[in-house]
């Protein structure tokens, strides 16, 4: 009988050790996820000029077409 009790306690110990290991690994995965999330937020740049120009072009396409035409003429005359 004591042999069965000893086996159960060893099985419980092994199960508890495995649960602790899984919980610790889960905690580390959460930490890594938070780290990457913070780094991605820090890496995002403020809006660039190209993105601003793209937004303005979508808002007023004819006006931007006129600006591009005049800019092209000025550029062509300098060459």
N, C-alpha and C positions, 0 to 999 in steps of 0.2 A: 504494500500500500504506500509506503513512504517513497518507493521508486516512482510511482505514478504522480505523486504530489511533487516530487523533485522535477520530473519531466514537464509538468504543467508550469511550474515556476520558471524553468529554463525557457519554455516556449513563450510565456508571458514576458519574460525579460527580453527575449529576442524581438518579440512583436513591439514592445515599448521602445526598444532601441531603434527599430526600423521606422516607427512613427516619428520619433524625435528627429531622425535623420531626414525624413521627408519634410517635416515642418521646417527644419533649418534650411534645407535646400529651397523650399518655397519662399522663405524669408529673403534668401540671397537673390532669387530671381526677381522678387519685388523691388529690392534695392537697385539691381541692375536696370530694371525697367524705369524706375524713377530717375536714375542717373542719365539714361539716354533721353528721357523726356525733357529734363532740364537742359541738357546739351543742345537738343534740337531747338528749344525755345531761344537759347542764347545765340544759336547760329543763324536764326532768321534775321535777315537784313531788313532795314526799313525799305519802303517802296523806292525802287530805282527810277531813274529818269525814263527808261524805256517803258516800264510799266505805267508810269504817269502819262506818257505820250500815247500809249495804247488805249488807256481809259478815255483820254480826251478825244482821240480819233473815233472811238465808238460813240461818244456823246455827240460830236459834231463832225460827221464825215466830210461834208462839203467844204466847211471852213478849213479843215486840215488838208484837203486836196488843194485848195488855193494856196495855202502856206507852202506845201510841198512843191507846187509848180513854181512859185516865186523863188523859193530857195534853190530849186534846180536851175532856174534861169540865172540867178546870181552866181552860182557855182560854175555854170557853163561859160559865162562871160569872163570869169577870171582866168580860165584856161585858154 
